[in-house]
Amino acid sequence: MQRGTGLRRDTGPVSNAMAEYEADTEQLKRRVYLGLREGNLDPQDVVVLACELLDWFHYTDAVLEVVERNPAEVPQAEMTALARRILDDAGFDPGFDLAPERLETLRAALQVVARDLPTRGIEGEPEIEILEDCFPVGAGVRLADGERLNWGGPILPNMCDDPTMALTSLAIMIQESLLEWTWQVWPVCPRHDLGVHGSEREREVVWWCAGDGGHILAPVGELARALGRRRPK
């Protein structure tokens, strides 16, 4: 009994210290990232971040090099490269808030997928919705009628670094969400009567049918033309 009580007493301070460390290092990572992004990196921020990481046993080459060298003697270009390596090694992701261009990429992708939604009987303008209650924070889609689409997990910020990946991920998420919501397959290839799925083919995002060895039904965004603008019954 005493041993169990002691274990609970001992884990509290460790847990608190870890939470404080994570909060501190997250702020430092964000500061370093913004310095890199805005071209005004403070070498001292990189040193402080490296020291914090080292204190918790992050012995990467970039961390050790920053800690061991005098920052005044490190050229700016070299310090910039070291800072990028440290952030990469630490798995830092700026999310949507520090890299708003990702959100613009995702919104542009939604405009493309939205052109196909009337073939499913969905009208109105859908919107990207940031899901703050998810960890890590991601994005879903809110239809004009209020229905949220994020089945299978939200679109993560790093999926939006590449427009093709963003469009592919969004098309798949919307398709799977509609299937779960309505229990109806969409889209369907009229030639093979098979459900198609979003896929990247030679850097183009398409609705791909597996019939007859596989073929493109239509590029994502041009489904109405392939279906003759028919809507499902």
N, C-alpha and C positions, 0 to 999 in steps of 0.2 A: 504493500500500500504506500509506504513511504517512498519506495523506489519509483512508483508510477507518478506520485505527486511531484517528485524531484524532476522527472523528465518534462512534465508540463511546465514547471517553473523555469527550466533551463531553455526551452525552445522559444519562449516569449521574446527575450532580448535578441536572440539570433534572428528570429523572424522580423522583428522591428528594424534591426540593423540592415537586413537585406532589403526591406522595403524602402528604407531611407537611402540606401546605396543606389537602388534602381531608379528612384526619383531623381537623385542628384545627377547620376550619369546620363539619364535621359535628357535632362535640361542641358547638360554639357554637349551631348551629341547634337541636339537641335541647334545650339549656338554655333558649333563648328560647321554644321551643314549650311546654316544660313550665311556664315562667313565665306564658305566656298561658293555658294550660289550667288552672292552679291559682290564677290570679288574684294572683300575687306577682311579676310581671315586674320584673326589675332593669334600669333604663334603661342602666346601664353595659354590661350584656351585649349590648344592642342596638347600642350604639356600637362595641364591640369587634368584633362580627360585621360591621357595616357597614365598618369599617376593613379587616378581612381581605378582604372581598369587593372593596373598592375597590383594594386592592393588586394584585389579579389581574384588574383591568379590568372589573369589574362596575359599569358606570356607570348604574345605574337611578336614577330620580328619587327613590325612597325612600332608597336608599343615600346619595346626595349630600345629601339634606336632613338625614339623621341626622348625617352627618359634619360638615356646615357649621354646625349649630346647637349651642348650649350645652344639654346634656340637662337641666340644672337649670331651664331656662326653658321646657321643653316639657311641656305638661299631660299627665297620665298617660293620658287617653283618646286623645290624639293620638299619644303614643309607642306605645300599644298598636296603633293603626291602622297606624302606620309599620312596626312589627315584623311584623305580618301581611303587609303588602305585600312586605317584604323576603323573608320565607320563601316567599311565592308566586312572586316573581320568581326566586328561587334554585331553584325546583322542589323544595322540601323536602317529603318525605312522612314522616309519623311512623310508618308501618308498622303492624304489629299490636301491637308491644310498648309503644309510647307511646300508642296509641289502642285499648285492649283492647275497647272497645265494638264495634269492627269485627269482632272474632273472635266475639263473642256474636251479632252479626247473622248471620254466616256459619253458625254452629252452629244458629241458629233456622231458617235456610233449609234446612240439611241435614235437619232433622227433617221438613220438608214434603216434600222430594224423596224421602226414605227411605220414605214411605208408598206410593210407586209402585214401589219396587224388587221387592217380591214378585211383581208381574206379570211380571217378568223372571226369576223363579226365584231371586232373591237374598234370603236370609234373614239375620237378625242385625242388630245395630246398627252402622251405619257411623260413622266418626269423622272429624273434621277433623284433618288432619296438617299442621303447619307445615313447609315445605320450606326448611330453612336453607341447603341447598346450591345454591339458585337465587339468581340476582341479577336484579332485586331479590327479596328474600325473599317467597314467596307461600305459598299453601295448596293442598293436594290433599285427596283423600278416601281413607281406608283402610277397606276392607270388613272384615267380621268374619272372613273367611277369610284375611286378610292381603294381599289384592290391593290395589295402589295405583292410584288413578284420577287422572291429571292430564294426559291426552292433550291436546295443543294448547297446553300451557302452564298454569301454576298460576293460581289466583284471586289477583289482586293486591289488596293492602290497600285501595286507593282504590276498588275495585269494591264494597266493603262499606259505603261511606258512605250508600248508599241501599238499603233492604231489597229493593226490586223489582229493582234491578240485580244485587244479590247472588244472589237466587233465580234470575234468568234466567241469569246467568253459570254458576252451579253446575249447573243443569239441563242446559245445553248441554255443559259439560265432562264431566259424568257420562255423558250420552248418547254423545258422541263417543268417550270412553274405552272404553265397553262395546262399541261398534261395532268399534273397533280390536282389542280384546281377544278378542272372540268371533266377529267377522265376521258378525254377525247384526244386522239392523235392528231397532231397538226405540225407541219404541213403534210400532205399526202401526195405522192406521185400519181397522177391520173393514169399514166401508162401502165404502171405495175401495181397500183393500189397498195403501195407500201408507204409507211411513214418515213420521212426523210429527216436528216439531222444537220445541224450547222457544222461546217467543217472548213478548214483552211486547205486550199488546193493551189499550189504554186502562187502563194501570197495573195490569193483571192479568197474571200469568205463567201461560201456558197451553201445552198441547200443540196445535200448529197443523198442520192438514192442508191441503195445497194443492189437494185434489180439489174439483171443481165450483166453482172460483173462490175456494176457501179457506173453512175453517170451524174452529171450536174443537172438538177432540175432547173435551178435559176440562181443567179447571184443573190445574196441576201440584199433585200431592198427592191428586188424586181420580181417578186413572186407573183404579183397580180397578172403580169404579162404572160407568165408561163402557165397560169391557171385559167387564162382567158377571163380574168377578173370575176371568176365565179366565187361565191361564198359557200361555206359548208352549210348543209341543211340542218 
